[in-house]
Amino acid sequence: MDCLRNIILCFVLGIGMAAPAWGCTSAVISGKATPDGRPLLWKHRDTGFLKNHVVQVQGERFRFMAVVNSDDFHLRHEAWVGMNEAGFALMNTQSYNLVEVKDGEERGEANGRVIYRALEVCATVQDFCHFLDTLAKPSMIEANFGVIDVQGGAAMFEVDYYHYKMFDANNPADAPYGYVARTNFSFSGQVNQGAGYVRYMEADRVLMLSSATGGITPQGIFDNLSRSFRNNVLDVDLRDGSHNRPQSSGWFIDQDFIPRASTSCSVVVQGVLRGENPAFSTMWTVLGYPPASIAVPLWLEGNFPREVCYDTALGTSPLSYASLHLAATQVFCYNQGMGSDRYLNWENLYNASGTGLMQRFAPYEQEIFGQTDRQLEIWRQAGKLDEDKVKELYGRIVELLYPLLQASRK
């Protein structure tokens, strides 16, 4: 126990803080590793721009939806994860071991613009390859880009200023378990440089176990990754009960868990089977701090519910605002000097009484998944989305978001 206390104390004092504060955890999953054969794309976003909302954009070639920064979207054509009407979906994680950044350069300066532009013009993984080939060099990119398409394509690209390396989730040589996970380092970059190794270990562990039964699903990703509080280095899992009252104080350090104080959203794009209508592609979107938020499915047909769209009075989307407010007031709520915001109130998130934020909101998200899965199956059998039914489903989902929105007002 003394050794564990010393390790935690080192984290509290800031040892290991040379790594960048912002990052992401992600994966592309082949249909071979999912129960229904549809590929998945996951991005769990960590950023200095916590306020996020979802937009629809009529691009040069394709209409698309994307998660964007609420603070500066009107100034910059940047997106951070999204999908278009061709069923092409794209996201990135910042890499920190591909480029030696020069003084005056912004690391990964072009990453968000690349996603925005590619969503406008690309339909397939091969299109994205061509897109990268034709970019002016140096591209000012340093990122891992995940892509899925309607042909079953699922790939991760490690991209620097001049080159890229593709890892195909359908190729056993690249992805023996049917997925490719990344955090904030690249396998083709400098060894043991970059960031996110502990988060990568957890993502890889969970995905490997799930892939063994072909059981990687959007709901499973949110439950077991976006809301994971397991740290492999410390060998702790906060959900085991030993970190709750009365065994402990109910507080812990926010260090190398997948959800962190810097998390702004978590998104899973569920693709389609080859030959299936691209309109069925679904962008499952958790805005805000995922342990204190609820997933919403989105399609390009019809208007989004206002809860995920920009609200001028709030300066972001209502769902992002509500979740971030709960995180600030009930989770990262210890504010007594520098560094105190690294403590998280685990008792308020998850406890033996079942009254933690994660536990209270779980049934509502479960109901949203149930209703959506049933409606999607009806649409798939009919071969098309019904815009009126989309509107009706959004209405029922908004009612299920009410407990979260109401809790943030207390």
Buried (B, 14 or more C-beta within 10 A) or exposed (E): EEEEEEBBEEBBEEEEEEBBEBBBBBBBBBBBBBEBBBBBBBBBBBBEBBBBBBBBBEBEBBBBBBBBBBBEBEEEBBBBBBBBBBBBBBBBBBBBBBBEBEEEBEBBEBBBBBBBBBBBBBBBBBBBBEBBEEBEEEBBBBBBBBBBBBBBBBBBBBBBBEEBBBBBBBBEEBBEBBBBBBBBBBBBBEEEBBBBBBBBBBBBBBBBEBBEEBEBBBBBBBBBBBBBBBBBEBEBBBBEEEBBEEEBEBBBBBBBBBBBBBBBBBBBBBBBBEEBBBBBBBBBBBBBBBBBBBBBBBBBBBEBBEBBBBBEEBEBBBBBBBBBBBBBBBBBBEEEEEEEBBBBBBBBBBBEEEEBBBEBBBEBBBBBBEBBBEBBEEBBEEEEBBEEBBEEBBEEBBEBBEBBBEBBEE
